[in-house]
Structures are given as C-alpha cells and as structure tokens.
Amino acid sequence: MSSKVLRVRVSPGALGDALQGFVRAAESAQAGRSVRPQFSVGFSEVGPMLAAFTPKRWELIGVLRESGPCSIRALAGKLGRDYKNVHTDVAALELWMAVERLDDGRVWVPWDEISVDLQLPQAVAA
C-alpha cells in the first residue's frame, strides 16, 4: 500500500508545472496506462504559502494527526485555543486540502505525509 502524500510546492512556475502534470496524466490515461494519483497545492511565491500554512495551522495539523478525527470543539480544547479561531483555521486548511471533514462533522488529516517543497528563484549573475 502506498502512502498518501500532499505536496505543497512553492515555485515561480507552480501553475505551469501543475498543468503539465495534468496533461501527462490525461495522456497516460488515454493510452491505457495506469496513472498514480498525486495531490498537490502550488504557490508561485512563499508569502501566500506562509499565509495559508501558518505556524498555528501546522500545530493544528500535528495535533489532529496525533489525535485522529475529532470535533472542532474538541480540537480547540486540545490546542488550548478559542473555538472560533480553530474553526477559521480548519476552514482554511480544508480549502488547501490539508484536512477533511467527515460526514459526522469531525475533521481529520487524510495524509500520511505533507511534503513542502520550496524552489528558490533563479540566481542573477553577478
């Protein structure tokens, strides 16, 4: 069984890379070859990634990963944080696919790993 990995990528060409990956996957599927699913979110600059994945949100992901599915209220208690702020963070992390909500309303981290890749801008010749 392969692990489920969410890739968070910061690269000036993140959108183009994602589109190329989609085209390659579509071509493979049309040719009858198996396609390994990949889940990723991309940012063209580091600032928006740091705004989406703040230190408090990484802490939330870690606690949720350790505790397993739980309600937002229970998660807020585990984090020692205000319910409203945790609710806001969970909603943001849902948009970026880092957490998911179960049918019963509990939230969880569906990933075995979240990998962050930061590509530095091209160096200018001195």
ABEGO torsion letter per residue (X at the ends): XBBBBBBBBBBAAAAAAAAAAAAAAAAAAAAGBBBBBBBBBBBABAAAAAAABBAAAAAAAAAAAAAEBBBAAAAAAAAGBBAAAAAAAAAAAAAAGABBBBAAGBBBBABABBBBBBBBBBBBBX
